[in-house]
Amino acid sequence: MSRGASYDILVPLQDFHSARHPRDTNEIHQEPTSSNEPVAPHRVSIDSSGSLRIKEDGQDRSKVEPRKVLIRRNRSTAVRYFLQFHMIPLAGAIALIVLNIQTRFLGTDSQWFSLLQFIAKFHEILMQISIATALGAYQQYLLTQPTSGVPFGAIFSAYHTTQVGYLWSPEFRASLTTPGFPLLLKMGFVLFVPASILLASAVGPASAIAMLPRHVNFSIPDYQLALDHAYSDIFPTAFIQPGSRLVDGIYNQNEQSPAIGWEYLRDLPSVGQDQPTLVGTQQAFKDLGDGYGKSVEEMPPLYSVDLLSLVPRTQSLSETFTRTLYVQFAPNGTVATVQQVPIAAGLSRAVISSLAGVNNPATVGEASIRIAHPVVSTICTLNAIMDGNDTRPIQFPVTYLAANATAVETTTYTNITRRQLWDQIQKQGQGQILWVDDIHFSTERTLGAIVVQPALCDNGQEYIMVATNGSATEFDQRVESLLPRDFLNALPAWPPHAVSISKDWANSITTQIGNQNRTVADNLLRSLLLTENVCPVNGSYPLYSRAPRPMMHEAIVSSLVANGMSHAAGPFNMSAQNLHDGTFRWVTRIGDLINPPGLILTFQSHVLGFAWNMDGTAIRIAISILILYCLYATIYVVYTFVTGHSSHAWDTISSITALAFNSRPTKVLENTSVRISQTETFRNLVSVKELEAEKRLELVFQQDEQDRGPVQRVKAGKSYS
């Protein structure tokens, strides 16, 4: 006991020494010494109020919590709390709502998705803090009610803001069934607390859905393009005058010959038993959704052929694009359809404009327009010429409707005989398509054709394959070029809409090719794969054949006519700019012109990529949830601005726990130190009161108020210990 040190007899051996920082009272620990003497001038004692006091060098080093105002009314503090807890999540929610409602295109790059997911999670946390702040203020309101207490189970609601499980916990159920809980307070509790918890649980997924852009066909403003031709020039009701001579080579073509692009028809599908092409109606099984199904007949698929097209714009500039011709081997005829060249050129220009409309972050654009397409249907009957002495008359089908070969009604044609065709093939050896207009068909404006193979068929025996057909045409209103396989079922009746085709014009689509000594018809017929469809065994189709007509000849005729009709406009110009005063700027071979249009085409354009928009059920639900959060937070913020409410009393579990520790024990909570097993315990009403004698706050159960002495309600602006 040397060195004259002093000790507190109530706290023996409690002198501490910090080995490295004698002045740092945060490190308080006992150092082992070689003697029982103190090593530092520290004192620890308990004052009269029971508080622990630590003295160092005679100075009090204890950090005592200051007294605090329970109910604060300060608008500047309310504004600070708004900036701290509500402004960022509220602004983020509003930004997501505006972003998706107004639609914004991001592009094709998805590298930002991981960062956006992180931001969405951060935004979720901020919104949940915002909701918890409002729910904490509501809990403070319930605990300080002057007229009634609140069920003991209800005081934990603010600490379960993000836990939906609280809504079926015994605490919540007890709060709903407490008999002494006033009806108005109970109704407010039932509405506000579950709504807040559900909202806090939903804002996270809502923010994630709204934050991440979706892969969509993003719509951009309509694109208008003008043509220097009228509608009747592009879609005439009659093709009378023959087209110009066909020039060989695509870069020498002038869009005046209706046979332009014939060479691409060599890619038409072949029909035969060993070919994959489907013809006629197909059996399909349809699930009815009840465990049963049925077998139905559906139309065969559409087969496509790409047609490369070129449109000159200036002396040195041309546009090339690919059109798609579709062929279907339907049970009632082989059908072909393709876009008009000016329409396809406009679609190509609209796609380029769509990419420019989003500053080119997209790589794939789409454009569509609802406008007419030429549709041609052809049905043929087989006329096999067995030898030079075959005197049978040529038979033509009189209707384009047929289920099979035996159901096709035919009529006799005598102006051309089988012997004449035999002799001609023997001498010339060229395939032909002979157009005839002096035969009566059941469908008006139908042109006939005799298709003659360039060589003898040798299948069982040698013969010449001749197909006669009737071809009817019309312009059909379609959307884009993506046709369903059953599009024929939607076509209107043919006679009122059929287009008149003259024999002279038809000869233009099978004309001689440039300097060659062959015709378009001969070249195409020579390119045919000779299957049993065009050269059946012994010159006749077997009974119940799946292809009881020369469908490959039908496809050639339909495709040639449809392609020729698509070039009806001839040379044309497209506008370069809409001046929005009724005129357009045109870039022509002779320079820029400003003229009114002959026809204005309006294209609906899309680009493929990631965008924020309102397409889909999920985003609509997400935006609705974010709107609810904005209303929720805005109402609370306005309330704090008006009232100045800025207290954060009991906003954490530690705060309410400290209040409980500073309150006197109650018999209500006897035998609950391990857990509360009785729901009835949560039904006891509790409130926060000021003990007048001690000037401090306590959690007081309603049945203990008599034992606490005089108590009074808490007062706004008053500080409490």
Helices and strands as residue ranges (DSSP letters): E 42-46, E 52-56, E 59-60, E 68-69, H 75-81, I 82-86, H 87-102, E 104-107, H 113-143, E 150-151, G 152-160, G 164-168, H 170-176, H 183-211, E 214-227, H 231-234, E 238-239, G 250-252, G 262-267, E 282-287, E 293-298, E 303-312, E 318-330, E 333-337, H 341-357, E 364-368, E 370-385, E 394-397, G 405-407, E 410-413, H 418-428, E 432-436, E 447-452, E 457-458, E 462-479, G 487-490, H 494-497, E 500-501, H 503-509, H 520-526, G 537-539, H 551-566, E 575-578, E 584-588, E 591-595, E 599-612, H 617-643, H 653-661, G 667-669, H 679-682, E 685-691, E 696-701, G 702-708, E 711-712, E 719-720
